[in-house]
Amino acid sequence: MKFIHTSDWHLGRQFHSVSLIADQQAVLAQLIAFIRENPVDAVVVAGDIYDRSVPPTVAIELLNQVVNQVCDELNTPMILIPGNHDGAERLGFGAGQMKHAGLHIISHFDEMLKPVVIHTKSAGEVAFYGIPYSDPEAVRAAFKTSVSTHDEAHEFLSQKVREQFSPQQKQVLISHCFVDGAIESESERPLSIGGSDRVSYEHFTDFDYVALGHLHQPQQRGAAYIRYSGSLMKYSFSEQHQKKGMTLVELNQDGFVAAEPVGLTAPHEMRIIEGELNDILEQGKTDPKNQDYLLVRLMDKHAILNPMEKLRSVYPNVLHLEKPGMLIGVEQEMAAARLARSEIDMFRDFFTEVQDCELSAEQDSAIKTIINQLSQQ
C-alpha cells in the first residue's frame, strides 16, 4: 500500500503580517494534483492543521475544500490528529459522523485506541493509530497516571496503543511531538521550557511506520520508518534551504518498504539576500523570483535614507530589513561611540541621499560649525 504522510499545514498563518493563505492553497493544489496522478490508499496529516486553535474563516474554508477534493472527488480516506497549534475539540467536531465519509479525526484518547483500518491487496490490513497532541497534565488527568514529562506521557500512550495490536495487521502510528535529537526550526512553537518536551524514538520501534508532526524540517530519527514529513511550506527565513513537501510511504506484507520525499513549491519562496544596496537593486531588476518573501541584510557602512522603499521598488515583498554593515569590525559599544562622534559624517550621508549630491565646501563648513555649537551647549 501507499499513503501520503504530511503535517504542519498551519492554515491561516501570517508571516510578518502577510497572510500566507494563497500560498497554502497553491501548495495544497499540488498535493491534490499528485494524488490524482498517483492514487494512494490514504492521506495522513500529523497535526498542526491550523495555525491557531481558533482559525480564521479562510483557513476553515481551505481545509473544507481540500477535504472535499480528497475524500469525495478522489475517494481517498484522510486521517488527522491535532497538533499543539490546533484546538482538539474544535478540530474534532462531528468526527463521528465524518468518518463515514472518509474523514477520520483522532482528537480524543478514546479514539486513540480504535484504529482506522484500511484493507489493501499489497499489505493486507493496515491499522492507523493516532496519538492526539497532549501535554503530561492531560495524560495524567485522563488515565490517572503519574507521568510528569512528555517522554513519560508518550511511553505510556504508546504502550496503550501496542496493547491493541493485532498480529494480522500492519501498524502505523501518527504522533505530534519532539523526538530527542531531531533538528528544529525557528517557526515552531516550543512545547515546553527547559527540554522536558523531548521524546525518545525508542517508544516507537514496534510500529511499521511512525508519521511524526511538529518539526518543520523533513528528517528521520532512530530508523528510516520513524519520520517527520516536515511542514507543508517554509514558515521562517531559517528554513530557506530546506526542501518542503510531503512523504510517500510504501508498506507491504513484511512492513515498511520505502519513504519517498515529494517536493511541493510555494509561489513565494522565503529567502535571505545580503549585500550593498546598489548591488541588490541592480540584481532585483533581472531577478526572475523578485516576488519572493525576503529578509534583506544591507552591508553598507553608511546611513541610507528610506532603504525599505528603495528595495521594494524591485523586491515588492521585502518583509524584514537588517543593517549589520553599520557594525562590521567593531563592537556595539564602540560603534555607538563612533556614531556619537561622527554626526557630520551621518549628515553628509543624509544630505547625499536626499539631494543626490554632496555638500559643498561652504555647506560642509557651516554644518561643522553648527554641530560644534550644539555639542558645546
Buried (B, 14 or more C-beta within 10 A) or exposed (E): BBBBBBBBBBBBBEBEEEBBBBBBBBBBBBBBEBBEEEEBBBBBBBBBBBBBBEBBEBBBBBBEBBBEBBBEEBEBBBBBBBBBBBBBEBBBEEBEEBBEEBBBBBBBBEBBEEBBEBEBEEBBBBBBBBBBBBBBEBBBEBBEBEBEBBBBBBBBBBEBBBEBBEEEBBBBBBBBBBBBEBEEBEBBEEBBEEEBBBBBBBBBEBBBBBBBBBBBBBBBBBBEBBBBBBBBBBBBBBBBEBEBBBBBBBBBEEEBBEBEBBEBBBEBBBBBBBBBBEEBBEBBEEBEEBEBBBBBBBBBBBBBEEBEEBBBEBBEBBBBEEBEBBBEEEEEEEBEEEBEEEBBEEBBBBBBBEEEEEBEEEBBEEBBEEBEEEEEE
